[in-house]
Amino acid sequence: MNQSNEKGQEIYNLAEKIFPYCRSITGQGVRDTLRDLTEYIGRDGEPELKISAVPTGTPVFDWTVPKEWVIREAYIEDENGEHIIDMKENNLHVMGYSVPVDRWVDLDELKSYIYTQPDQPEAVPYVTSYYKERYGFCMSQKQKDALKPGKYHMYIDSDLIDGNLNYAEIVLPGASEEEIFFSTYICHPSMANNECSGPALSAELVRYAASMPKRKYTYRFIYIPETIGSITYMSTENHLEHMQKHMIAGFNLSCVGDERDYSIVESRYADTLADRVLKNVLGSRGSYSVYSFLQRGSDERQYNAPGIDLPVVCYCRSKFGEYPEYHTSEDRLGKLVTPCGLQGSYEVMTQVIQVLEHNARYQVTVKGEPQLGRRGLYPTVSQKGSYGGVKETTDFIAYADGTNDLLDISSRIGVPAAELIGIAEKLEQNGLVQSV
């Protein structure tokens, strides 16, 4: 293993562990996933996730918590008793939230209950019907084309019951009540980038934030089913009121495990601290993709909705809906999600945390240009080529006039904010600047 991908490998191993679960917006797959995340976060004595259950029928803003889906078995068999598809082989074979069925039908009728992805004939699509009762199956177009005339047995053993919607959270207090927020979802079945990468990365970020010797800010991490989960979370226990009062920057983590791209989906007006810091950090890694809020698709929709107005952006590697494996069986570990891809996302988000922790407005404490040489911050011999690294320091000082924060200075002098942290610390240690 490449030492530089050590954290990426740990995150990958967790993603691999939670990959097999048949998750949906409710149900045992969600609870199994939360159990494994709790064990991972707490394995060295770190704080545990707090898991909540919101009953079916609970009003949440304009929505209602749905019935809980219980799925035990699903398959299609032919007249010889051979299983053509079986959710035991791949849980994408059953449409999410399917109601029970036990029927023999001919091929023509069977095809009306089968979903494929014709433009990707080898892939099994991910299909759901959360809010209208129906049943269905998914297979590759190649499998569907190979079906022969005859009778087929459609069988789904499932229930929709009065149960619960589960979510989890953990809050790590800091010196300030102002909060940095991370959200990710736990509601899709076995797809690696679209589902497992976000929770696995977030769990490692909890451990990172918990291990910090001191925290300027409070950190809030939540694990929810997409859409209905964020709505439920914000509408219960006065969470929204608290978040509106205390959140200064938030990040929705989705599809963070591939190696192809780095991406941001901006907040509604692209003007929040979260927009600024994530773009700064991504810019330090080279090229990246920017998607406006008009190209939203994950829980950044809910956090930026009118009346909610939270400063949240979405961070991805390849953005959801923009890579060919999205919402299909081709979204796999190893093939798409890799330790290297996850390592990159870990480095991005830990740099985001560090920049936010140091993002103060800085003010020079002396009149005129300070004498850096007597403080060991400037070469004492003047010669062409002897000023490497000094210009960043002097440029920092030039804009440390009390009106610019770290991100402003970074933008003005063209040096990534993460690289300015050490400069700011040295200047503070020498009494030459102070945060205001």
Secondary structure, DSSP 8 states (H G I E B T S, - for coil): --GGGHHHHHHHHHHHHHTT----SSSHHHHHHHHHHHHHHTTTS----EEEEEETT-EETTEE---EEEEEEEEEEETTS-EEEETTT-GGGB-BT---EEEEEEHHHHHTTEE--TTSTT--B--B-SSS----EE--HHHHHT--SSEEEEEEEEEEES-EEEEEEEEE--SSS-EEEEEEE----S-IIIIIHHHHHHHHHHHHHHH-S--SSEEEEEEE-TTHHHHHHHHSTTHHHHHHHHEEEEEEE-S---SS--EEE--TTS-SHHHHHHHHHHHTTS--EEE-GGG--STHHHHTSTTT---EEEEESS-TTSSTTTTBTT--BTTTB-HHHHHHHHHHHHHHHHHHHH--EEEE-SSSS---GGGTSS-SS--TT--TTHHHHHHHHHT-EEEEEHHHHHHHHT--HHHHHHHHHHHHHTTSEEE-
